[in-house]
Amino acid sequence: MTNSTPKATNTSVRKVTFGEITDSLVTLIVGILNSYVPFFIQTPISGEISGSATTILSFIISWVVQPDPSETTIQDKNGNSISAKE
């Protein structure tokens, strides 16, 4: 077993990025519906429903999106890729 240390990075993993994009899109869509669609102007989508939809969709997207191989492997001293989970 090689002794290597993962490098810290400020880049978020792909799963988190797609989950957050989903959160933003749901928030924007609910805001647009509540502001410009006549049915929702009279009976707007509540914060509880919006929050639940955001959480569920973000979970589904984060579950489906696979991490990039560079996010699950590290380079040892010889330049070989090994699992970062070990």
C-alpha positions in Angstrom: 0.0 0.0 0.0 1.4 3.4 -1.0 1.4 6.3 1.3 -0.1 9.3 -0.5 -2.0 12.2 0.7 -5.0 13.7 -1.2 -4.5 17.3 -2.3 -7.0 19.8 -0.9 -8.9 21.8 -3.5 -11.5 24.6 -3.5 -13.3 23.0 -6.4 -16.6 21.4 -5.5 -17.3 17.9 -6.7 -19.5 17.4 -9.7 -22.3 16.0 -7.7 -22.5 19.0 -5.4 -22.3 21.4 -8.4 -25.2 19.8 -10.2 -27.2 19.6 -7.0 -26.8 23.3 -6.3 -27.6 24.2 -9.9 -30.9 22.2 -9.5 -31.6 24.2 -6.2 -31.1 27.5 -8.1 -33.3 26.4 -11.0 -36.2 25.3 -8.8 -36.0 28.6 -6.9 -36.0 30.6 -10.1 -38.9 28.6 -11.7 -41.0 29.0 -8.5 -40.3 32.7 -8.5 -41.2 33.1 -12.1 -44.4 31.0 -11.7 -45.5 33.0 -8.7 -44.8 36.3 -10.4 -46.0 35.8 -14.0 -48.4 32.9 -14.3 -52.0 34.2 -13.5 -53.0 31.0 -11.6 -50.0 31.2 -9.3 -50.4 34.9 -8.8 -53.8 34.3 -7.1 -52.6 31.2 -5.3 -48.8 31.3 -5.0 -46.7 28.2 -4.4 -45.9 28.1 -0.7 -42.4 28.1 0.7 -43.0 24.6 2.2 -43.8 23.2 -1.2 -41.0 25.0 -2.9 -38.5 23.9 -0.2 -39.7 20.3 -0.5 -39.4 20.3 -4.3 -35.9 21.8 -4.1 -34.7 19.2 -1.6 -36.2 16.2 -3.4 -34.9 17.3 -6.9 -31.5 18.1 -5.5 -31.3 14.7 -3.8 -32.3 12.9 -7.0 -29.8 14.8 -9.2 -27.0 14.3 -6.7 -27.8 10.6 -6.5 -27.8 10.2 -10.3 -24.7 12.2 -11.2 -21.6 10.2 -10.8 -18.4 11.8 -9.5 -15.6 12.5 -11.9 -12.8 10.0 -11.8 -10.4 12.7 -10.8 -12.6 13.2 -7.7 -12.3 9.6 -6.6 -8.6 8.9 -7.4 -5.3 10.4 -6.4 -1.8 10.1 -7.8 0.8 8.3 -5.9 4.5 9.2 -5.9 5.1 7.2 -9.1 2.2 9.0 -10.9 -0.2 6.0 -10.7 -3.9 6.5 -10.1 -5.1 4.9 -6.9 -8.5 5.1 -5.2 -8.9 8.0 -2.8 -11.3 5.9 -0.7 -8.5 3.6 0.7 
